[in-house]
Amino acid sequence: MLHKRLIAAVVLLGMSSLAMHPALAQVKVGVVTSSTGPVSLVGIPQKNTVPLLPTKIGDLKVEYISLDDASDPTKSVTEIKKLIAEHNVDAIIGPSGSPNAMGVISFVAEAGVPLLAPVGTAAVVLPMTEQKKWVFKTTQNDDLIAKALVDQMVKTKVKTAGFIAVNDPFGENWARVFSDLAAKNNIKIVANERYQRTDTSVTAQSLKIVAANPDAVLVAAPGAATVLPQTTLFDQGYKGKIYQTHGAALPAFLQLGKNKVEGTILAASLMLVLPEIPDSNPSKKVATDYIEAYKKMYNAVPATFGANVYDAGLLLEKAIPVAARKAKPGSKEFRAALRDALENTKEVVGTQGVYNMSATDHSGFDDRGRELITVKGGNWALLKQ
């Protein structure tokens, strides 16, 4: 009898404890990065950022399931399917590469899982379709960056340009955006070349550009692939101005390019030149907090690619409580409500700028999401206008 009373007391104590500290419901977020393979310079800071994402939002615990696609678009699909089928995730952040992200859109749309893609190409969200309404993008759209670059070309009287880009969705979207803007501003593209991200030589392409002798050259590539065309042009004696997209906004661009990338002009987020940004800029504090947290954990400064994942966490932090008022995590109703909440994001301050989403704009940046930057003395510097 005493034994039974003890068991009953333990059960009651347990029930009382649960009543006082109800178990937190749980949101599951999958993260797919290319932390190995040729896109790893992009994927490593993204993977490293996962431990800095919020693990509790309101009354909900958040679990992150982080996977590596090894820079392989086919494996991206495999990992996305695994997150959906085996882990029943409520949202996914990733993949790192533009081709990888383009390849998974149909699968997240079919499953009704919001995807926050930290990739360069605007093709993941434009033109908007029924499938792409499940995709949100935490980098600036190409046209926003391209306009800043072309405006600078016009200001410095560039009349002819060479263009060289990676031969994938990132490069193709940049080719379209830059061609349109160049034509509108009477800049003639006199050389138009492509290369693969894994190429070890672009000698043939750069010789054609040098022969065309443009006033300036735009390189459109992400990560380590940004360096090779520019250093090759330098070695071949090209003396014109070289522009890069926000795909070059990583420490490795300076480390690998050294003096051969001196004077480069790019448009990218304020993170590269934070000390020169006024305190009144709302993103400065967010970016500073992220960089300090990253440095404390890894003793290194993060590339802006990591910040794209951090911003995905900030967007989810705002959207999840809204969705939770409508449905329970783990359900298709919650995922649909989360998608709707992300689409209605207003004035969320991130490390890269300020997000205002809409049904037709799933990137949400405005001019506050870019700065004109140059390479000066081996470091990033705000380009003085």
C-alpha positions in Angstrom: 0.0 0.0 0.0 2.9 2.4 0.9 4.5 1.6 -2.4 1.3 2.5 -4.3 0.9 5.8 -2.4 4.5 6.7 -3.3 3.9 6.0 -7.0 0.8 8.1 -6.9 2.6 10.9 -5.2 5.4 10.8 -7.8 2.8 10.9 -10.6 1.0 13.8 -9.0 4.3 15.7 -8.5 5.1 15.1 -12.2 1.7 16.4 -13.3 2.0 19.4 -11.1 5.5 20.1 -12.5 4.1 19.9 -16.0 1.3 22.3 -15.2 3.8 24.8 -13.7 6.2 24.4 -16.7 4.2 23.3 -19.7 6.4 21.7 -22.4 7.1 24.2 -25.2 5.7 23.4 -28.6 8.4 23.0 -31.2 9.1 24.6 -34.6 11.4 22.7 -36.9 13.6 24.6 -39.3 15.7 22.8 -41.9 19.0 24.4 -43.1 20.8 23.3 -46.2 24.2 24.8 -46.9 27.1 24.0 -49.2 29.7 23.8 -46.5 31.9 21.5 -48.6 32.7 21.6 -52.3 33.3 24.5 -54.7 30.6 26.8 -53.1 32.0 26.3 -49.6 33.3 29.8 -49.2 29.6 30.8 -49.4 28.3 27.8 -47.4 30.7 27.7 -44.5 29.7 31.1 -42.9 26.1 30.1 -43.5 26.5 26.9 -41.7 28.5 28.6 -38.9 25.6 31.1 -38.5 23.0 28.4 -37.6 24.0 28.3 -33.8 23.4 32.1 -33.7 19.8 31.8 -34.8 17.0 32.1 -32.1 16.2 28.8 -30.4 13.1 30.2 -28.6 10.5 32.5 -30.3 7.7 33.5 -28.1 6.4 30.4 -26.4 7.9 28.1 -29.0 11.2 26.2 -29.1 13.0 26.2 -32.4 15.0 23.2 -33.5 17.4 23.6 -36.5 18.3 20.6 -38.6 21.5 21.5 -40.5 22.6 19.5 -43.6 25.4 19.8 -46.2 24.6 19.4 -49.9 28.4 19.4 -50.8 27.6 22.1 -53.5 25.8 19.5 -55.5 22.3 20.6 -56.8 21.2 16.9 -57.0 22.1 16.5 -53.3 20.2 19.7 -52.5 17.1 18.1 -53.7 17.8 14.9 -51.7 18.3 16.9 -48.5 15.3 19.1 -49.0 13.1 16.0 -49.5 14.6 14.4 -46.4 13.8 17.5 -44.3 10.2 17.5 -45.6 9.5 13.8 -45.4 11.5 12.7 -42.4 11.7 15.8 -40.2 8.4 17.4 -41.1 10.0 20.9 -41.0 8.0 24.0 -40.9 10.4 26.1 -43.0 13.8 25.7 -44.7 16.7 28.1 -45.0 19.0 27.4 -48.0 20.5 26.1 -50.2 23.7 28.2 -50.7 24.0 28.2 -54.5 21.6 29.7 -57.1 21.4 26.5 -59.2 20.8 24.5 -56.1 17.9 26.8 -55.0 16.4 26.8 -58.5 16.3 23.0 -58.4 14.3 22.7 -55.2 11.6 25.2 -55.7 9.1 22.7 -57.1 9.6 20.3 -54.2 9.0 23.0 -51.4 6.0 24.3 -53.3 4.5 20.9 -53.7 5.0 20.3 -49.9 3.8 23.8 -49.0 7.0 24.6 -47.0 8.3 28.2 -47.0 11.9 28.4 -48.3 14.2 31.3 -47.3 16.9 31.3 -50.0 20.1 33.1 -49.2 21.2 33.1 -52.8 22.2 35.7 -55.3 19.9 35.2 -58.3 16.6 36.9 -58.4 15.3 34.1 -60.6 14.2 32.2 -57.4 11.5 34.8 -56.8 11.1 36.5 -60.2 9.0 36.4 -62.2 6.5 35.4 -59.4 4.7 32.1 -60.0 2.5 29.8 -58.0 5.6 27.8 -57.1 7.8 30.8 -56.3 5.2 32.2 -53.9 6.7 29.7 -51.4 10.2 31.2 -51.8 11.6 34.2 -50.0 15.1 35.7 -50.7 17.4 37.2 -48.1 19.8 38.9 -50.6 19.3 42.0 -52.6 17.8 41.4 -56.1 20.1 41.8 -59.0 18.4 44.9 -60.4 18.9 46.8 -57.2 22.6 46.1 -57.2 23.0 46.5 -61.0 21.3 50.0 -60.9 23.9 51.2 -58.5 26.7 49.9 -60.6 25.4 51.2 -63.9 24.7 54.6 -62.3 28.3 54.8 -61.3 29.4 53.8 -64.8 27.3 56.6 -66.3 28.8 59.0 -63.7 32.3 58.1 -64.7 31.5 58.3 -68.5 31.8 54.6 -69.3 30.6 54.1 -72.9 31.6 50.5 -73.5 31.6 47.4 -71.2 32.8 43.9 -71.2 30.7 41.3 -69.3 31.8 37.9 -68.0 29.6 35.7 -65.8 29.3 32.2 -64.5 27.3 29.9 -66.8 24.3 29.2 -64.5 21.2 30.9 -63.3 23.2 33.5 -61.3 25.1 34.6 -64.4 22.2 34.4 -66.8 20.0 36.6 -64.7 22.8 39.2 -64.3 23.3 39.1 -68.1 19.6 39.9 -68.6 19.5 42.7 -66.0 22.9 44.3 -67.0 22.1 44.2 -70.7 18.8 46.0 -70.2 20.3 48.7 -68.0 23.3 49.2 -70.2 21.1 49.7 -73.2 18.9 52.2 -71.4 22.0 54.1 -70.5 23.8 54.0 -73.9 26.5 51.7 -72.7 27.5 49.2 -75.4 28.5 45.7 -74.3 31.4 44.8 -76.6 32.3 41.5 -75.1 30.0 38.9 -73.4 31.7 35.8 -72.0 30.8 32.8 -69.8 32.7 30.3 -67.6 32.0 27.5 -65.2 32.4 28.0 -61.4 34.9 25.2 -61.3 37.1 26.4 -64.2 40.8 26.9 -63.4 41.4 29.1 -66.4 39.5 31.8 -68.3 42.4 32.9 -70.5 40.4 32.5 -73.7 37.5 34.5 -72.5 39.6 37.3 -71.0 41.7 37.6 -74.2 38.5 38.4 -76.1 37.6 41.0 -73.6 41.0 42.6 -73.7 40.9 42.6 -77.5 37.5 44.5 -77.4 39.1 47.1 -75.1 36.0 48.2 -73.1 36.0 51.1 -70.8 35.0 48.8 -67.9 34.3 45.1 -67.2 31.6 43.6 -65.0 32.2 40.2 -63.4 29.0 38.4 -62.3 29.8 35.5 -60.1 29.5 34.4 -56.4 32.1 33.4 -53.9 35.6 32.3 -55.0 34.5 32.3 -58.7 34.6 36.1 -58.7 38.4 36.2 -58.4 39.7 34.3 -61.5 38.4 36.6 -64.3 39.7 39.7 -62.6 43.2 38.4 -61.8 43.5 37.0 -65.3 42.5 40.4 -66.8 45.1 42.1 -64.6 47.8 39.6 -65.7 46.9 40.3 -69.3 47.4 44.0 -68.8 43.8 45.3 -68.9 43.7 48.8 -67.5 40.0 49.7 -67.4 37.8 49.8 -64.3 36.5 46.4 -63.0 33.1 46.1 -61.4 31.8 43.2 -59.3 28.4 42.2 -58.0 27.5 41.6 -54.3 28.7 38.0 -55.0 32.3 39.2 -54.3 31.5 40.5 -50.9 33.6 38.1 -48.9 37.0 38.3 -47.2 38.4 35.6 -49.5 38.0 38.0 -52.5 40.6 40.3 -50.9 42.8 37.4 -49.7 42.9 35.6 -53.0 42.9 38.7 -55.3 45.5 40.7 -53.3 46.8 43.8 -55.3 45.1 42.5 -58.5 41.7 43.4 -57.2 42.7 46.9 -55.9 40.3 49.6 -57.1 37.4 47.1 -57.7 33.9 48.7 -57.4 31.0 46.7 -56.2 27.6 47.3 -54.7 26.8 45.3 -51.6 25.5 45.6 -48.0 26.8 47.9 -45.4 28.5 45.1 -43.5 31.7 45.5 -45.5 32.1 49.1 -44.4 30.4 49.3 -41.0 32.8 51.8 -39.4 32.0 54.3 -42.1 28.3 53.9 -41.8 26.5 56.5 -39.6 24.9 55.2 -36.4 21.5 56.5 -37.7 21.4 53.6 -40.2 19.0 51.1 -38.6 21.0 48.1 -39.9 24.3 49.1 -38.3 23.5 47.8 -34.8 22.0 44.6 -36.1 25.0 43.9 -38.3 27.4 44.9 -35.5 25.7 42.5 -33.1 25.8 39.7 -35.6 29.5 40.2 -36.4 30.5 40.4 -32.7 28.5 37.2 -32.0 30.2 35.4 -34.9 33.7 36.6 -33.9 33.1 35.4 -30.3 32.2 32.0 -31.5 34.7 31.5 -34.4 37.4 34.2 -33.8 36.8 35.3 -37.4 34.8 37.9 -39.3 31.8 36.5 -41.2 31.3 37.0 -44.9 28.0 38.6 -45.8 26.7 35.3 -47.0 26.5 34.2 -43.3 24.4 37.3 -42.6 21.9 36.2 -45.3 21.1 33.2 -43.1 21.1 35.4 -39.9 18.5 37.6 -41.6 16.4 34.6 -42.4 16.3 33.9 -38.7 15.2 37.5 -38.0 12.4 37.1 -40.6 11.2 33.9 -39.0 11.4 35.4 -35.6 8.8 38.0 -36.6 6.6 35.6 -38.7 6.4 32.5 -36.5 4.4 34.2 -33.6 1.9 35.4 -36.3 1.5 31.9 -37.8 1.3 30.3 -34.3 -1.9 32.3 -33.6 -3.5 30.5 -36.5 -2.3 27.0 -36.4 0.0 24.5 -34.6 3.6 24.0 -35.7 4.1 20.8 -37.7 0.8 21.2 -39.6 0.3 22.3 -43.2 -2.0 25.0 -41.8 0.9 26.4 -39.8 3.3 26.3 -42.8 0.7 28.2 -44.9 0.2 30.8 -42.2 4.0 31.2 -41.9 4.2 31.8 -45.7 1.5 34.4 -45.4 3.2 36.1 -42.5 6.5 36.2 -44.3 4.8 37.8 -47.3 3.4 40.5 -45.1 6.8 41.4 -43.5 7.0 45.1 -42.9 10.0 47.2 -41.8 12.0 44.3 -40.4 15.6 45.5 -39.9 18.2 43.0 -40.9 22.0 43.0 -41.2 21.7 43.8 -45.0 19.0 46.4 -45.0 15.3 46.7 -44.2 12.8 44.1 -45.5 9.3 45.0 -46.8 7.8 42.0 -48.5 4.7 41.9 -50.7 2.9 39.4 -53.0 5.1 40.5 -55.9 8.3 41.2 -54.0 9.8 38.3 -52.0 13.1 40.0 -51.5 11.9 43.2 -50.0 15.0 45.4 -50.1 15.2 49.1 -51.2 18.1 51.4 -51.5 18.9 51.0 -47.8 20.1 47.5 -48.7 23.2 48.5 -50.8 26.3 50.7 -50.6 28.8 51.5 -53.3 32.1 50.1 -52.1 35.7 49.9 -53.5 38.9 48.0 -52.6 41.4 50.5 -51.2 44.7 49.5 -49.7 43.6 45.8 -49.5 40.5 46.6 -47.6 36.9 47.5 -48.3 36.1 51.2 -48.3 33.0 53.3 -48.9 33.2 54.7 -52.4 33.3 58.5 -52.1 30.8 60.0 -54.6 
